[in-house]
Amino acid sequence: MREERSLRRTHLYDWHIERANMTTFSGFEMPVEYKSYGIIKEHLAVRNSVGIFDVTHMGRFEVLGPDSMDFLEHVTSRRLEALNEGSCRYGLLLNERGGILDDIIINYFNEEKSLLVVNAGNREKDFNWLIEKSEGFNLNLNEVSDQKPMFAVQGPAAQKTIQKLVPQNLGNLKRFNFITVNVSNQPCIVSRTGYTGEDGFEIIQHGVPLSNPRKAFELWNDILEAGKEFEILPCGLGARDTLRLEAGLPLYGNDMDENTNPFEAKLDTFVNLEKEKFVGKEKLMELKNVRPSRIRVGIAMEDRGIPRPHYQILRNGEEIGVITSGGISITHGRMGIGMGYVGSEFSELGTEVQIMIKEKARQARIVDLMKLLRDLKSQSG
C-alpha cells in the first residue's frame, strides 16, 4: 500500500481548524477563510483597519558565522555591504541561467548573523540549494522555521494594535527595518514589512517549538485582543491572495519561477549588477541590453469578467500573452483584475487588450495595479 505524504501544520493549526475553512497550500493545511467572516470581510478589514495572518508556513533560515555576509552577497541579487543592524532587504535567489529560484527577505542583525525568510513552497529546495552553495564558506545554516512562529499584522491600524504590546515607539520603525523586542512579554523580531500593499508588521517569535505551541497561541490571542477596538479580523490565504494581487505583488510559482528572469518579471530593481559576483550575474549581464521577449504586467477589466490563470491575453484578436494570477478586486468594487505576461511591445501602460473568458474576448487594459490601488485609496480619503 502506498503511504500518502501527510500535510504539514503550523503552531496554530488547532485554532484554525475550529474556525476556518482549510485548504492545502505548499504542503501545509492552512486557513483559506474564517467561517464567521469570509474573504471579503477579511480583505476589507486589512484595507480599512487591521487584520492578522498566520504565515508560519513560510521558511526561516539562520545564517551564522564569520563568512555570513560574503556568502549572502554570493547567493543573492542585492548589494548588502551597506546594511545597518536591523535592516531588511528584499532580494532574489537566482540560478546560473538567471532564473528566479525564489524571492526572499534578508533580516540583517550583524556581520555574522542574518535571518532569511523564504516562500513556503520553496523551503526544502532553497535550504538544500543554500547548503550546496555554502561549500567553502565558514558559516552555519540552520532551518529554524518550526521554532519561530510568524504572524503578519497588516492595515492602517496595525501600528496602533501592536503598539499596545511593545514598549518601543513603533512610529520610529521605518519601512523595511526591524527591531528585536518583547511583544506581550515574548521575545520577537518585529519588521515593518508585509505582502498586502498596506502598512504593517511581520512578527517572528523566538523559541516556540512546533511540539509545544502554547506561547504562539498566547501571542496570537494577545494581538487579537489588542486589535479588538479596531475590529481586527483573523485573515486566511484567500484574503492574502486578493490583497497582494490588488497591490501588484507577484506570487512565486504563479507569476515567476526558475524559468523567469528578473527583467521579464520587472524585478530588476532588486538586482545590483555592479556587484563583483553573484550566482546568475554572468547570464544577466548578457540579458541586460536585450529587450525581453515578454514582460509581466497588470491587467484591469473594462468589460465584465474575471481573468483567471492560463486565460489568453489578446490584441486585435491575436494572442500576445497569458494571465498568471487573476480574480476580483474587492477594493475596486469587484472589478476583474489580473497579472500576466505579454510580448514586451504590448506592455506599455494603457494598452488596450482583450482577455478570452468563456470563449469570448472581453475588453481590458494594461495598468499599474499598485498605482491603481493608491489612487483609489487617495480618492476615498
Secondary structure, DSSP 8 states (H G I E B T S, - for coil): -------B--TTHHHHHHHEEEEEETTEEEEEEETTT-HHHHHHHHHHS-EEEE-TTSEEEEEESTTHHHHHHHHBSS--TT--TTEEEEEEEE-TTS-EEEEEEEEEEETTEEEEEE-GGGHHHHHHHHHHHTTTS--EEEE-GGGS-EEEEESTTHHHHHHTT-SS-GGG--TTBEEEEEETTEEEEEES--SSSS-EEEEEESS--TT--HHHHHHHHHHHHHTGGGT-EEE-HHHHHHHHHHTT---BTTTB-TT--TTTTT-GGG--TTSS--TTHHHHHHHTTS--SEEEEEEEESSS----TT-EEEETTEEEEEEEEEEEETTTTSEEEEEEEEEGGG-STT-EEEEEETTEEEEEEEE-HHHHHHHHHHHT-
